[in-house]
Amino acid sequence: MRALVTGGAGFIGSHLSELLLREGWEVAVIDDLSTGREENLPPGVGFYRLDLVDRDGVTRAVQDLRPEVVFHQAAQASVVHSWEDPARDAQVNLVGLLNLLEASLAARVRAFVFASSGGVLYGDAETIPTPETAAKVPLSPYGVAKLAGEHYLYTFQQARGLPYIALRYGNVYGPRQDPQGEAGVVAIFGRAMLAGEVPTIYGDGRQTRDFVYVEDVARANLLAAQALLSGFRGQELDEAAFNVGTGVETSVLTIFRELARLTGFSGEPRFAAARPGEVRRSALDGARAAQVLGFTPAVSLGEGLARTVDWLRSAA
Ligand SMILES: NC(=O)c1ccc[n+]([C@@H]2O[C@H](COP(=O)([O-])OP(=O)(O)OC[C@H]3O[C@@H](n4cnc5c(N)ncnc54)[C@H](O)[C@@H]3O)[C@@H](O)[C@H]2O)c1
């Protein structure tokens, strides 16, 4: 099988590329290295350094590669930047997506897997763990673009026959997550603790998230592609979307304590004012991913955090 992984030099995309190579796939990556790094690319992948907004470049690369499956991980993935420059966010996350969709149709791609976000689509949901059918209330340009992206995909599937699945990730963590990034509380706290610095918790630390290990997320992508290649088609927006999480709420304080134990950090956190608009509780209901895709997370939080700290130590 031939795969194109966009964002393959990034955190999740590089793990996915590794998994696909191990499974015997041919893998090529499109990435502009805006947040990704060339050294994240596993040996054996083809690499196109390209901005997805460059329509001709994307068309040429996809024609050249003729992938059977596209895993679209590349994104302007920062909520903060999406407020600083909403137009650039839409350029990358919507125009870039459309460039890739057109090129995929022309190259007769058989399956398209899209990295969406459960964390930003559901907001403060009524039901926790939250099912795919919950109301969508994105609270940032980034969230709006993820939801609009799913709508584009659905329309392209129904009207033009491009089969897709959207995976709505929880809070993904693991090796190679950039501690400079905003989404990675595990990477940020872990790096700070190893450097003997006191991490800052925004709010009281009792806000919860659904932390899912990056290798599990990579496997969910592979399972989604296999489902599409076996004929799965979601007949509604929420049927073509699958939560990828553990269903477990973990507080930021719990993450702090676990990481403190693993790193030998003995200090207390510094507390700062909660960030406006921050969701209080979040956990994703993974029942449909289990039933339809056969996906259940395999790496426990304790194991995943230990592996992440090992990596942070070696990278320091
Ligand atoms: N990390 C999380 O917790 C999380 C949660 C929900 C959804 N997601 C989504 O998962 C995907 C991967 O996120 P990640 O955490 O690995 O982030 P990341 O920043 O490590 O990876 C994104 C990659 O896309 C590349 N990229 C960005 N803009 C590009 C452009 N215009 N053209 C080509 N390449 C471009 C970057 O260089 C980077 O390598 C994103 O779509 C993100 O929105 C991540």
The ligand as an SDF file (V2000), in Angstrom:
LIG
                    3D

 44 48  0  0  0  0  0  0  0  0999 V2000
   -1.5430   16.9200   19.5970 N   0  0  0  0  0  0  0  0  0  0  0  0
   -2.8200   16.8910   19.9470 C   0  0  0  0  0  0  0  0  0  0  0  0
   -3.1440   16.7350   21.1290 O   0  0  0  0  0  0  0  0  0  0  0  0
   -3.9050   17.0010   18.9030 C   0  0  0  0  0  0  0  0  0  0  0  0
   -5.2430   16.9680   19.3230 C   0  0  0  0  0  0  0  0  0  0  0  0
   -6.2580   17.0560   18.3820 C   0  0  0  0  0  0  0  0  0  0  0  0
   -5.9500   17.1600   17.0300 C   0  0  0  0  0  0  0  0  0  0  0  0
   -4.6480   17.2310   16.6280 N   0  0  0  0  0  0  0  0  0  0  0  0
   -4.3670   17.3400   15.2000 C   0  0  0  0  0  0  0  0  0  0  0  0
   -3.4340   16.3360   14.8400 O   0  0  0  0  0  0  0  0  0  0  0  0
   -2.6320   16.7740   13.7580 C   0  0  0  0  0  0  0  0  0  0  0  0
   -1.1480   16.6100   14.0860 C   0  0  0  0  0  0  0  0  0  0  0  0
   -0.8490   17.4230   15.2100 O   0  0  0  0  0  0  0  0  0  0  0  0
    0.5350   17.3350   16.0030 P   0  0  0  0  0  0  0  0  0  0  0  0
    0.2140   17.4170   17.4370 O   0  0  0  0  0  0  0  0  0  0  0  0
    1.3330   16.1860   15.4890 O   0  0  0  0  0  0  0  0  0  0  0  0
    1.1770   18.7330   15.5920 O   0  0  0  0  0  0  0  0  0  0  0  0
    2.5810   19.0670   14.9140 P   0  0  0  0  0  0  0  0  0  0  0  0
    2.6590   20.5640   14.8930 O   0  0  0  0  0  0  0  0  0  0  0  0
    3.6840   18.3080   15.5620 O   0  0  0  0  0  0  0  0  0  0  0  0
    2.3970   18.5060   13.4430 O   0  0  0  0  0  0  0  0  0  0  0  0
    1.8240   19.2300   12.3830 C   0  0  0  0  0  0  0  0  0  0  0  0
    2.7490   19.0950   11.1910 C   0  0  0  0  0  0  0  0  0  0  0  0
    2.1640   19.7730   10.0650 O   0  0  0  0  0  0  0  0  0  0  0  0
    3.1620   20.5420    9.4250 C   0  0  0  0  0  0  0  0  0  0  0  0
    2.4980   21.6790    8.7690 N   0  0  0  0  0  0  0  0  0  0  0  0
    1.8920   22.7370    9.3640 C   0  0  0  0  0  0  0  0  0  0  0  0
    1.4190   23.5860    8.4370 N   0  0  0  0  0  0  0  0  0  0  0  0
    1.7190   23.0420    7.2190 C   0  0  0  0  0  0  0  0  0  0  0  0
    1.4990   23.4660    5.8830 C   0  0  0  0  0  0  0  0  0  0  0  0
    0.8820   24.6220    5.5990 N   0  0  0  0  0  0  0  0  0  0  0  0
    1.9310   22.6730    4.8710 N   0  0  0  0  0  0  0  0  0  0  0  0
    2.5760   21.5060    5.1490 C   0  0  0  0  0  0  0  0  0  0  0  0
    2.8160   21.0640    6.4020 N   0  0  0  0  0  0  0  0  0  0  0  0
    2.3980   21.8320    7.4210 C   0  0  0  0  0  0  0  0  0  0  0  0
    4.1010   20.9760   10.5390 C   0  0  0  0  0  0  0  0  0  0  0  0
    5.3960   21.3360   10.0710 O   0  0  0  0  0  0  0  0  0  0  0  0
    4.1290   19.7350   11.4180 C   0  0  0  0  0  0  0  0  0  0  0  0
    5.1340   18.8360   11.0250 O   0  0  0  0  0  0  0  0  0  0  0  0
   -3.0610   18.2190   13.4820 C   0  0  0  0  0  0  0  0  0  0  0  0
   -3.9970   18.2130   12.4320 O   0  0  0  0  0  0  0  0  0  0  0  0
   -3.7260   18.6420   14.7750 C   0  0  0  0  0  0  0  0  0  0  0  0
   -4.6710   19.6610   14.5590 O   0  0  0  0  0  0  0  0  0  0  0  0
   -3.6190   17.1440   17.5400 C   0  0  0  0  0  0  0  0  0  0  0  0
  1  2  1  0
  2  3  2  0
  2  4  1  0
  4  5  1  0
  4 44  2  0
  5  6  2  0
  6  7  1  0
  7  8  2  0
  8  9  1  0
  8 44  1  0
  9 10  1  0
  9 42  1  0
 10 11  1  0
 11 12  1  0
 11 40  1  0
 12 13  1  0
 13 14  1  0
 14 15  2  0
 14 16  1  0
 14 17  1  0
 17 18  1  0
 18 19  2  0
 18 20  1  0
 18 21  1  0
 21 22  1  0
 22 23  1  0
 23 24  1  0
 23 38  1  0
 24 25  1  0
 25 26  1  0
 25 36  1  0
 26 27  1  0
 26 35  1  0
 27 28  2  0
 28 29  1  0
 29 30  1  0
 29 35  2  0
 30 31  1  0
 30 32  2  0
 32 33  1  0
 33 34  2  0
 34 35  1  0
 36 37  1  0
 36 38  1  0
 38 39  1  0
 40 41  1  0
 40 42  1  0
 42 43  1  0
M  CHG  2   8   1  16  -1
M  END
$$$$
